[in-house]
Every structure is written in C-alpha cells, then in structure tokens.
Amino acid sequence: MDSSRDMVMMKGGQMIMMIDGEMLLMDDDVVTPEGALVKTDGTIVLPDGTIRMLLEDEALIIDRELTKLAGM
C-alpha cells in the first residue's frame, strides 16, 4: 500500500484517516474533493447517492478507489 496516498480506512472497528502519511483517528465526517461523504461509522455516500459501508481492513483512497488493505 502506498502510504503517500491520502485515504480513510476501517481498522480495528474505527475509522482512520491517513493524510500526508500521518494516521489520525477520524472524529468528524469528511467530504472528499470528489464529493463523497465519509461518516465516522464507515458509511460512504457517493456523489451519485450510492451508499456503502467500509468493511474492516478496507480503505477509500481519496480519488474514490476502494481497496483491501494488505500488510497494515
């Protein structure tokens, strides 16, 4: 996993943000530059209205690429 990419992830049942390589606990909902709403419970609301939950060890790269975490 490229740690230089900004992302949000579900890890240990908590939402974590990785911004500029720094991991932070996500304590507020965020909106990505692409317009996706990411909630602290792991719910993602995409700009087209699609709703999805992040699963454990899954990440949303800020350019809206979903990926399964490996080696974290």
HTML snippet that shows the backbone in 3Dmol.js (N, CA, C, O; Angstrom):
<script src="https://3Dmol.org/build/3Dmol-min.js"></script>
<div id="view" style="width:600px;height:400px;position:relative"></div>
<script>
const pdb = `
ATOM      1  N   MET A   1       0.858  -1.177   0.000  1.00  0.00           N
ATOM      2  CA  MET A   1       0.000   0.000   0.000  1.00  0.00           C
ATOM      3  C   MET A   1       0.893   1.225   0.000  1.00  0.00           C
ATOM      4  O   MET A   1       1.851   1.307   0.769  1.00  0.00           O
ATOM      5  N   ASP A   2       0.584   2.152  -0.843  1.00  0.00           N
ATOM      6  CA  ASP A   2       1.348   3.384  -0.958  1.00  0.00           C
ATOM      7  C   ASP A   2       0.905   4.353   0.134  1.00  0.00           C
ATOM      8  O   ASP A   2      -0.164   4.953   0.030  1.00  0.00           O
ATOM      9  N   SER A   3       1.715   4.512   1.181  1.00  0.00           N
ATOM     10  CA  SER A   3       1.335   5.349   2.316  1.00  0.00           C
ATOM     11  C   SER A   3       1.384   6.840   1.988  1.00  0.00           C
ATOM     12  O   SER A   3       1.008   7.665   2.820  1.00  0.00           O
ATOM     13  N   SER A   4       1.842   7.196   0.785  1.00  0.00           N
ATOM     14  CA  SER A   4       1.856   8.610   0.417  1.00  0.00           C
ATOM     15  C   SER A   4       0.491   9.066  -0.101  1.00  0.00           C
ATOM     16  O   SER A   4       0.270  10.262  -0.287  1.00  0.00           O
ATOM     17  N   ARG A   5      -0.421   8.124  -0.334  1.00  0.00           N
ATOM     18  CA  ARG A   5      -1.753   8.468  -0.836  1.00  0.00           C
ATOM     19  C   ARG A   5      -2.676   8.769   0.338  1.00  0.00           C
ATOM     20  O   ARG A   5      -2.654   8.063   1.346  1.00  0.00           O
ATOM     21  N   ASP A   6      -3.481   9.810   0.209  1.00  0.00           N
ATOM     22  CA  ASP A   6      -4.453  10.146   1.245  1.00  0.00           C
ATOM     23  C   ASP A   6      -5.614   9.165   1.166  1.00  0.00           C
ATOM     24  O   ASP A   6      -6.072   8.814   0.079  1.00  0.00           O
ATOM     25  N   MET A   7      -6.093   8.722   2.346  1.00  0.00           N
ATOM     26  CA  MET A   7      -7.170   7.739   2.383  1.00  0.00           C
ATOM     27  C   MET A   7      -7.864   7.768   3.728  1.00  0.00           C
ATOM     28  O   MET A   7      -7.362   8.338   4.697  1.00  0.00           O
ATOM     29  N   VAL A   8      -9.029   7.142   3.766  1.00  0.00           N
ATOM     30  CA  VAL A   8      -9.707   6.824   5.016  1.00  0.00           C
ATOM     31  C   VAL A   8      -9.839   5.316   5.043  1.00  0.00           C
ATOM     32  O   VAL A   8      -9.965   4.683   3.995  1.00  0.00           O
ATOM     33  N   MET A   9      -9.811   4.729   6.244  1.00  0.00           N
ATOM     34  CA  MET A   9      -9.862   3.272   6.332  1.00  0.00           C
ATOM     35  C   MET A   9     -10.551   2.837   7.609  1.00  0.00           C
ATOM     36  O   MET A   9     -10.591   3.571   8.596  1.00  0.00           O
ATOM     37  N   MET A  10     -11.095   1.621   7.572  1.00  0.00           N
ATOM     38  CA  MET A  10     -11.678   0.994   8.747  1.00  0.00           C
ATOM     39  C   MET A  10     -10.622   0.035   9.286  1.00  0.00           C
ATOM     40  O   MET A  10     -10.230  -0.917   8.612  1.00  0.00           O
ATOM     41  N   LYS A  11     -10.171   0.295  10.496  1.00  0.00           N
ATOM     42  CA  LYS A  11      -9.123  -0.522  11.111  1.00  0.00           C
ATOM     43  C   LYS A  11      -9.471  -0.710  12.585  1.00  0.00           C
ATOM     44  O   LYS A  11      -9.610   0.266  13.323  1.00  0.00           O
ATOM     45  N   GLY A  12      -9.610  -1.942  13.005  1.00  0.00           N
ATOM     46  CA  GLY A  12      -9.936  -2.221  14.399  1.00  0.00           C
ATOM     47  C   GLY A  12     -11.294  -1.668  14.800  1.00  0.00           C
ATOM     48  O   GLY A  12     -11.503  -1.308  15.959  1.00  0.00           O
ATOM     49  N   GLY A  13     -12.226  -1.601  13.838  1.00  0.00           N
ATOM     50  CA  GLY A  13     -13.559  -1.095  14.116  1.00  0.00           C
ATOM     51  C   GLY A  13     -13.641   0.413  14.218  1.00  0.00           C
ATOM     52  O   GLY A  13     -14.689   0.950  14.578  1.00  0.00           O
ATOM     53  N   GLN A  14     -12.545   1.118  13.906  1.00  0.00           N
ATOM     54  CA  GLN A  14     -12.525   2.582  13.970  1.00  0.00           C
ATOM     55  C   GLN A  14     -12.138   3.144  12.611  1.00  0.00           C
ATOM     56  O   GLN A  14     -11.388   2.529  11.852  1.00  0.00           O
ATOM     57  N   MET A  15     -12.664   4.315  12.326  1.00  0.00           N
ATOM     58  CA  MET A  15     -12.302   4.989  11.085  1.00  0.00           C
ATOM     59  C   MET A  15     -11.018   5.790  11.322  1.00  0.00           C
ATOM     60  O   MET A  15     -10.910   6.564  12.274  1.00  0.00           O
ATOM     61  N   ILE A  16     -10.067   5.582  10.438  1.00  0.00           N
ATOM     62  CA  ILE A  16      -8.756   6.211  10.498  1.00  0.00           C
ATOM     63  C   ILE A  16      -8.560   6.999   9.200  1.00  0.00           C
ATOM     64  O   ILE A  16      -8.971   6.552   8.129  1.00  0.00           O
ATOM     65  N   MET A  17      -7.938   8.160   9.301  1.00  0.00           N
ATOM     66  CA  MET A  17      -7.562   8.941   8.126  1.00  0.00           C
ATOM     67  C   MET A  17      -6.043   8.914   7.998  1.00  0.00           C
ATOM     68  O   MET A  17      -5.326   9.045   8.991  1.00  0.00           O
ATOM     69  N   MET A  18      -5.566   8.747   6.788  1.00  0.00           N
ATOM     70  CA  MET A  18      -4.143   8.912   6.528  1.00  0.00           C
ATOM     71  C   MET A  18      -4.010  10.095   5.580  1.00  0.00           C
ATOM     72  O   MET A  18      -4.384  10.016   4.410  1.00  0.00           O
ATOM     73  N   ILE A  19      -3.475  11.188   6.100  1.00  0.00           N
ATOM     74  CA  ILE A  19      -3.305  12.414   5.329  1.00  0.00           C
ATOM     75  C   ILE A  19      -1.827  12.791   5.375  1.00  0.00           C
ATOM     76  O   ILE A  19      -1.249  12.944   6.450  1.00  0.00           O
ATOM     77  N   ASP A  20      -1.228  12.936   4.206  1.00  0.00           N
ATOM     78  CA  ASP A  20       0.202  13.263   4.095  1.00  0.00           C
ATOM     79  C   ASP A  20       1.061  12.301   4.909  1.00  0.00           C
ATOM     80  O   ASP A  20       2.048  12.709   5.520  1.00  0.00           O
ATOM     81  N   GLY A  21       0.680  11.008   4.917  1.00  0.00           N
ATOM     82  CA  GLY A  21       1.453   9.975   5.613  1.00  0.00           C
ATOM     83  C   GLY A  21       1.207   9.895   7.106  1.00  0.00           C
ATOM     84  O   GLY A  21       1.788   9.037   7.771  1.00  0.00           O
ATOM     85  N   GLU A  22       0.361  10.764   7.662  1.00  0.00           N
ATOM     86  CA  GLU A  22       0.076  10.768   9.098  1.00  0.00           C
ATOM     87  C   GLU A  22      -1.284  10.127   9.355  1.00  0.00           C
ATOM     88  O   GLU A  22      -2.280  10.507   8.739  1.00  0.00           O
ATOM     89  N   MET A  23      -1.325   9.140  10.280  1.00  0.00           N
ATOM     90  CA  MET A  23      -2.566   8.464  10.623  1.00  0.00           C
ATOM     91  C   MET A  23      -3.252   9.185  11.775  1.00  0.00           C
ATOM     92  O   MET A  23      -2.636   9.452  12.806  1.00  0.00           O
ATOM     93  N   LEU A  24      -4.528   9.496  11.593  1.00  0.00           N
ATOM     94  CA  LEU A  24      -5.321  10.206  12.593  1.00  0.00           C
ATOM     95  C   LEU A  24      -6.649   9.484  12.782  1.00  0.00           C
ATOM     96  O   LEU A  24      -7.201   8.946  11.822  1.00  0.00           O
ATOM     97  N   LEU A  25      -7.161   9.467  13.992  1.00  0.00           N
ATOM     98  CA  LEU A  25      -8.489   8.952  14.258  1.00  0.00           C
ATOM     99  C   LEU A  25      -9.500   9.913  13.638  1.00  0.00           C
ATOM    100  O   LEU A  25      -9.407  11.126  13.828  1.00  0.00           O
ATOM    101  N   MET A  26     -10.450   9.378  12.909  1.00  0.00           N
ATOM    102  CA  MET A  26     -11.444  10.216  12.245  1.00  0.00           C
ATOM    103  C   MET A  26     -12.561  10.513  13.242  1.00  0.00           C
ATOM    104  O   MET A  26     -13.356   9.627  13.556  1.00  0.00           O
ATOM    105  N   ASP A  27     -12.631  11.740  13.741  1.00  0.00           N
ATOM    106  CA  ASP A  27     -13.629  12.079  14.754  1.00  0.00           C
ATOM    107  C   ASP A  27     -14.762  12.937  14.211  1.00  0.00           C
ATOM    108  O   ASP A  27     -15.697  13.248  14.948  1.00  0.00           O
ATOM    109  N   ASP A  28     -14.705  13.328  12.941  1.00  0.00           N
ATOM    110  CA  ASP A  28     -15.778  14.081  12.282  1.00  0.00           C
ATOM    111  C   ASP A  28     -15.987  13.517  10.882  1.00  0.00           C
ATOM    112  O   ASP A  28     -15.060  12.978  10.278  1.00  0.00           O
ATOM    113  N   ASP A  29     -17.217  13.645  10.367  1.00  0.00           N
ATOM    114  CA  ASP A  29     -17.484  13.272   8.983  1.00  0.00           C
ATOM    115  C   ASP A  29     -16.636  14.155   8.070  1.00  0.00           C
ATOM    116  O   ASP A  29     -16.343  15.304   8.400  1.00  0.00           O
ATOM    117  N   VAL A  30     -16.246  13.609   6.923  1.00  0.00           N
ATOM    118  CA  VAL A  30     -15.457  14.374   5.958  1.00  0.00           C
ATOM    119  C   VAL A  30     -16.076  14.237   4.568  1.00  0.00           C
ATOM    120  O   VAL A  30     -16.770  13.264   4.273  1.00  0.00           O
ATOM    121  N   VAL A  31     -15.813  15.218   3.736  1.00  0.00           N
ATOM    122  CA  VAL A  31     -16.213  15.180   2.335  1.00  0.00           C
ATOM    123  C   VAL A  31     -14.933  15.192   1.513  1.00  0.00           C
ATOM    124  O   VAL A  31     -14.085  16.068   1.686  1.00  0.00           O
ATOM    125  N   THR A  32     -14.796  14.221   0.623  1.00  0.00           N
ATOM    126  CA  THR A  32     -13.606  14.147  -0.220  1.00  0.00           C
ATOM    127  C   THR A  32     -13.686  15.202  -1.319  1.00  0.00           C
ATOM    128  O   THR A  32     -14.767  15.714  -1.609  1.00  0.00           O
ATOM    129  N   PRO A  33     -12.552  15.531  -1.930  1.00  0.00           N
ATOM    130  CA  PRO A  33     -12.579  16.502  -3.043  1.00  0.00           C
ATOM    131  C   PRO A  33     -13.503  16.059  -4.180  1.00  0.00           C
ATOM    132  O   PRO A  33     -13.990  16.899  -4.937  1.00  0.00           O
ATOM    133  N   GLU A  34     -13.748  14.766  -4.309  1.00  0.00           N
ATOM    134  CA  GLU A  34     -14.629  14.246  -5.353  1.00  0.00           C
ATOM    135  C   GLU A  34     -16.099  14.338  -4.967  1.00  0.00           C
ATOM    136  O   GLU A  34     -16.973  14.053  -5.786  1.00  0.00           O
ATOM    137  N   GLY A  35     -16.384  14.740  -3.706  1.00  0.00           N
ATOM    138  CA  GLY A  35     -17.761  14.919  -3.265  1.00  0.00           C
ATOM    139  C   GLY A  35     -18.367  13.753  -2.514  1.00  0.00           C
ATOM    140  O   GLY A  35     -19.569  13.764  -2.247  1.00  0.00           O
ATOM    141  N   ALA A  36     -17.586  12.755  -2.166  1.00  0.00           N
ATOM    142  CA  ALA A  36     -18.099  11.627  -1.377  1.00  0.00           C
ATOM    143  C   ALA A  36     -18.110  12.020   0.102  1.00  0.00           C
ATOM    144  O   ALA A  36     -17.134  12.571   0.612  1.00  0.00           O
ATOM    145  N   LEU A  37     -19.218  11.735   0.783  1.00  0.00           N
ATOM    146  CA  LEU A  37     -19.328  11.969   2.219  1.00  0.00           C
ATOM    147  C   LEU A  37     -18.905  10.688   2.932  1.00  0.00           C
ATOM    148  O   LEU A  37     -19.457   9.619   2.671  1.00  0.00           O
ATOM    149  N   VAL A  38     -17.936  10.792   3.822  1.00  0.00           N
ATOM    150  CA  VAL A  38     -17.464   9.655   4.604  1.00  0.00           C
ATOM    151  C   VAL A  38     -17.792   9.939   6.059  1.00  0.00           C
ATOM    152  O   VAL A  38     -17.328  10.924   6.634  1.00  0.00           O
ATOM    153  N   LYS A  39     -18.602   9.060   6.650  1.00  0.00           N
ATOM    154  CA  LYS A  39     -19.035   9.256   8.028  1.00  0.00           C
ATOM    155  C   LYS A  39     -18.148   8.470   8.986  1.00  0.00           C
ATOM    156  O   LYS A  39     -17.474   7.519   8.590  1.00  0.00           O
ATOM    157  N   THR A  40     -18.158   8.874  10.229  1.00  0.00           N
ATOM    158  CA  THR A  40     -17.289   8.254  11.238  1.00  0.00           C
ATOM    159  C   THR A  40     -17.658   6.809  11.533  1.00  0.00           C
ATOM    160  O   THR A  40     -16.860   6.086  12.129  1.00  0.00           O
ATOM    161  N   ASP A  41     -18.851   6.367  11.132  1.00  0.00           N
ATOM    162  CA  ASP A  41     -19.233   4.960  11.336  1.00  0.00           C
ATOM    163  C   ASP A  41     -18.841   4.077  10.161  1.00  0.00           C
ATOM    164  O   ASP A  41     -19.122   2.879  10.163  1.00  0.00           O
ATOM    165  N   GLY A  42     -18.189   4.665   9.148  1.00  0.00           N
ATOM    166  CA  GLY A  42     -17.743   3.905   7.986  1.00  0.00           C
ATOM    167  C   GLY A  42     -18.681   3.986   6.794  1.00  0.00           C
ATOM    168  O   GLY A  42     -18.391   3.408   5.747  1.00  0.00           O
ATOM    169  N   THR A  43     -19.799   4.689   6.930  1.00  0.00           N
ATOM    170  CA  THR A  43     -20.724   4.864   5.813  1.00  0.00           C
ATOM    171  C   THR A  43     -20.133   5.839   4.806  1.00  0.00           C
ATOM    172  O   THR A  43     -19.612   6.892   5.175  1.00  0.00           O
ATOM    173  N   ILE A  44     -20.221   5.476   3.529  1.00  0.00           N
ATOM    174  CA  ILE A  44     -19.790   6.350   2.442  1.00  0.00           C
ATOM    175  C   ILE A  44     -21.013   6.658   1.590  1.00  0.00           C
ATOM    176  O   ILE A  44     -21.726   5.747   1.169  1.00  0.00           O
ATOM    177  N   VAL A  45     -21.256   7.929   1.337  1.00  0.00           N
ATOM    178  CA  VAL A  45     -22.316   8.346   0.433  1.00  0.00           C
ATOM    179  C   VAL A  45     -21.631   8.993  -0.770  1.00  0.00           C
ATOM    180  O   VAL A  45     -21.065  10.081  -0.668  1.00  0.00           O
ATOM    181  N   LEU A  46     -21.694   8.308  -1.905  1.00  0.00           N
ATOM    182  CA  LEU A  46     -21.048   8.797  -3.121  1.00  0.00           C
ATOM    183  C   LEU A  46     -21.878   9.925  -3.739  1.00  0.00           C
ATOM    184  O   LEU A  46     -23.069  10.041  -3.450  1.00  0.00           O
ATOM    185  N   PRO A  47     -21.263  10.758  -4.586  1.00  0.00           N
ATOM    186  CA  PRO A  47     -21.982  11.879  -5.188  1.00  0.00           C
ATOM    187  C   PRO A  47     -23.258  11.463  -5.939  1.00  0.00           C
ATOM    188  O   PRO A  47     -24.199  12.251  -6.039  1.00  0.00           O
ATOM    189  N   ASP A  48     -23.292  10.235  -6.464  1.00  0.00           N
ATOM    190  CA  ASP A  48     -24.488   9.775  -7.189  1.00  0.00           C
ATOM    191  C   ASP A  48     -25.566   9.230  -6.250  1.00  0.00           C
ATOM    192  O   ASP A  48     -26.607   8.758  -6.709  1.00  0.00           O
ATOM    193  N   GLY A  49     -25.319   9.294  -4.918  1.00  0.00           N
ATOM    194  CA  GLY A  49     -26.294   8.832  -3.937  1.00  0.00           C
ATOM    195  C   GLY A  49     -26.099   7.401  -3.468  1.00  0.00           C
ATOM    196  O   GLY A  49     -26.781   6.959  -2.543  1.00  0.00           O
ATOM    197  N   THR A  50     -25.184   6.671  -4.086  1.00  0.00           N
ATOM    198  CA  THR A  50     -24.889   5.311  -3.666  1.00  0.00           C
ATOM    199  C   THR A  50     -24.362   5.315  -2.237  1.00  0.00           C
ATOM    200  O   THR A  50     -23.490   6.113  -1.893  1.00  0.00           O
ATOM    201  N   ILE A  51     -24.898   4.416  -1.402  1.00  0.00           N
ATOM    202  CA  ILE A  51     -24.458   4.310  -0.006  1.00  0.00           C
ATOM    203  C   ILE A  51     -23.758   2.976   0.168  1.00  0.00           C
ATOM    204  O   ILE A  51     -24.236   1.945  -0.305  1.00  0.00           O
ATOM    205  N   ARG A  52     -22.623   3.002   0.849  1.00  0.00           N
ATOM    206  CA  ARG A  52     -21.806   1.811   1.066  1.00  0.00           C
ATOM    207  C   ARG A  52     -21.126   1.920   2.407  1.00  0.00           C
ATOM    208  O   ARG A  52     -20.849   3.024   2.875  1.00  0.00           O
ATOM    209  N   MET A  53     -20.851   0.785   3.037  1.00  0.00           N
ATOM    210  CA  MET A  53     -20.108   0.748   4.291  1.00  0.00           C
ATOM    211  C   MET A  53     -18.691   0.244   4.016  1.00  0.00           C
ATOM    212  O   MET A  53     -18.498  -0.705   3.256  1.00  0.00           O
ATOM    213  N   LEU A  54     -17.715   0.882   4.635  1.00  0.00           N
ATOM    214  CA  LEU A  54     -16.360   0.338   4.592  1.00  0.00           C
ATOM    215  C   LEU A  54     -16.313  -0.856   5.523  1.00  0.00           C
ATOM    216  O   LEU A  54     -16.824  -0.794   6.641  1.00  0.00           O
ATOM    217  N   LEU A  55     -15.716  -1.925   5.083  1.00  0.00           N
ATOM    218  CA  LEU A  55     -15.536  -3.117   5.884  1.00  0.00           C
ATOM    219  C   LEU A  55     -14.185  -3.056   6.580  1.00  0.00           C
ATOM    220  O   LEU A  55     -13.332  -2.246   6.217  1.00  0.00           O
ATOM    221  N   GLU A  56     -13.989  -3.901   7.568  1.00  0.00           N
ATOM    222  CA  GLU A  56     -12.706  -3.980   8.270  1.00  0.00           C
ATOM    223  C   GLU A  56     -11.586  -4.203   7.261  1.00  0.00           C
ATOM    224  O   GLU A  56     -11.710  -5.030   6.357  1.00  0.00           O
ATOM    225  N   ASP A  57     -10.500  -3.466   7.421  1.00  0.00           N
ATOM    226  CA  ASP A  57      -9.316  -3.546   6.557  1.00  0.00           C
ATOM    227  C   ASP A  57      -9.585  -3.108   5.123  1.00  0.00           C
ATOM    228  O   ASP A  57      -8.888  -3.536   4.203  1.00  0.00           O
ATOM    229  N   GLU A  58     -10.576  -2.272   4.930  1.00  0.00           N
ATOM    230  CA  GLU A  58     -10.856  -1.721   3.619  1.00  0.00           C
ATOM    231  C   GLU A  58     -10.585  -0.217   3.683  1.00  0.00           C
ATOM    232  O   GLU A  58     -10.801   0.418   4.715  1.00  0.00           O
ATOM    233  N   ALA A  59     -10.117   0.337   2.583  1.00  0.00           N
ATOM    234  CA  ALA A  59      -9.769   1.759   2.553  1.00  0.00           C
ATOM    235  C   ALA A  59     -10.409   2.426   1.351  1.00  0.00           C
ATOM    236  O   ALA A  59     -10.666   1.792   0.328  1.00  0.00           O
ATOM    237  N   LEU A  60     -10.658   3.712   1.498  1.00  0.00           N
ATOM    238  CA  LEU A  60     -11.117   4.536   0.391  1.00  0.00           C
ATOM    239  C   LEU A  60     -10.010   5.534   0.096  1.00  0.00           C
ATOM    240  O   LEU A  60      -9.789   6.477   0.856  1.00  0.00           O
ATOM    241  N   ILE A  61      -9.315   5.316  -1.021  1.00  0.00           N
ATOM    242  CA  ILE A  61      -8.316   6.276  -1.469  1.00  0.00           C
ATOM    243  C   ILE A  61      -9.089   7.536  -1.858  1.00  0.00           C
ATOM    244  O   ILE A  61     -10.171   7.433  -2.436  1.00  0.00           O
ATOM    245  N   ILE A  62      -8.572   8.686  -1.561  1.00  0.00           N
ATOM    246  CA  ILE A  62      -9.327   9.919  -1.725  1.00  0.00           C
ATOM    247  C   ILE A  62      -9.807  10.136  -3.162  1.00  0.00           C
ATOM    248  O   ILE A  62     -10.768  10.878  -3.371  1.00  0.00           O
ATOM    249  N   ASP A  63      -9.173   9.518  -4.154  1.00  0.00           N
ATOM    250  CA  ASP A  63      -9.708   9.636  -5.517  1.00  0.00           C
ATOM    251  C   ASP A  63     -10.826   8.611  -5.767  1.00  0.00           C
ATOM    252  O   ASP A  63     -11.166   8.318  -6.913  1.00  0.00           O
ATOM    253  N   ARG A  64     -11.402   8.062  -4.654  1.00  0.00           N
ATOM    254  CA  ARG A  64     -12.542   7.167  -4.622  1.00  0.00           C
ATOM    255  C   ARG A  64     -12.232   5.753  -5.094  1.00  0.00           C
ATOM    256  O   ARG A  64     -13.130   5.053  -5.561  1.00  0.00           O
ATOM    257  N   GLU A  65     -11.028   5.336  -4.985  1.00  0.00           N
ATOM    258  CA  GLU A  65     -10.663   3.962  -5.293  1.00  0.00           C
ATOM    259  C   GLU A  65     -10.767   3.149  -4.004  1.00  0.00           C
ATOM    260  O   GLU A  65     -10.080   3.439  -3.025  1.00  0.00           O
ATOM    261  N   LEU A  66     -11.626   2.132  -4.008  1.00  0.00           N
ATOM    262  CA  LEU A  66     -11.744   1.242  -2.855  1.00  0.00           C
ATOM    263  C   LEU A  66     -10.695   0.160  -2.967  1.00  0.00           C
ATOM    264  O   LEU A  66     -10.447  -0.366  -4.052  1.00  0.00           O
ATOM    265  N   THR A  67     -10.082  -0.173  -1.851  1.00  0.00           N
ATOM    266  CA  THR A  67      -9.054  -1.199  -1.870  1.00  0.00           C
ATOM    267  C   THR A  67      -9.043  -1.952  -0.543  1.00  0.00           C
ATOM    268  O   THR A  67      -9.405  -1.394   0.493  1.00  0.00           O
ATOM    269  N   LYS A  68      -8.632  -3.206  -0.572  1.00  0.00           N
ATOM    270  CA  LYS A  68      -8.446  -4.003   0.620  1.00  0.00           C
ATOM    271  C   LYS A  68      -7.031  -3.762   1.116  1.00  0.00           C
ATOM    272  O   LYS A  68      -6.075  -3.863   0.347  1.00  0.00           O
ATOM    273  N   LEU A  69      -6.892  -3.439   2.410  1.00  0.00           N
ATOM    274  CA  LEU A  69      -5.571  -3.169   2.978  1.00  0.00           C
ATOM    275  C   LEU A  69      -4.774  -4.457   3.060  1.00  0.00           C
ATOM    276  O   LEU A  69      -5.313  -5.514   3.388  1.00  0.00           O
ATOM    277  N   ALA A  70      -3.518  -4.365   2.768  1.00  0.00           N
ATOM    278  CA  ALA A  70      -2.617  -5.514   2.869  1.00  0.00           C
ATOM    279  C   ALA A  70      -1.395  -5.097   3.652  1.00  0.00           C
ATOM    280  O   ALA A  70      -0.776  -4.078   3.346  1.00  0.00           O
ATOM    281  N   GLY A  71      -1.046  -5.864   4.646  1.00  0.00           N
ATOM    282  CA  GLY A  71       0.177  -5.614   5.388  1.00  0.00           C
ATOM    283  C   GLY A  71       0.126  -4.459   6.349  1.00  0.00           C
ATOM    284  O   GLY A  71       1.173  -3.945   6.745  1.00  0.00           O
ATOM    285  N   MET A  72      -1.066  -4.029   6.742  1.00  0.00           N
ATOM    286  CA  MET A  72      -1.141  -2.924   7.702  1.00  0.00           C
ATOM    287  C   MET A  72      -1.593  -3.446   9.027  1.00  0.00           C
ATOM    288  O   MET A  72      -1.724  -2.678   9.981  1.00  0.00           O
TER     289      MET A  72
END
`;
const viewer = $3Dmol.createViewer("view");
viewer.addModel(pdb, "pdb");
viewer.setStyle({}, {cartoon: {color: "spectrum"}});
viewer.zoomTo();
viewer.render();
</script>
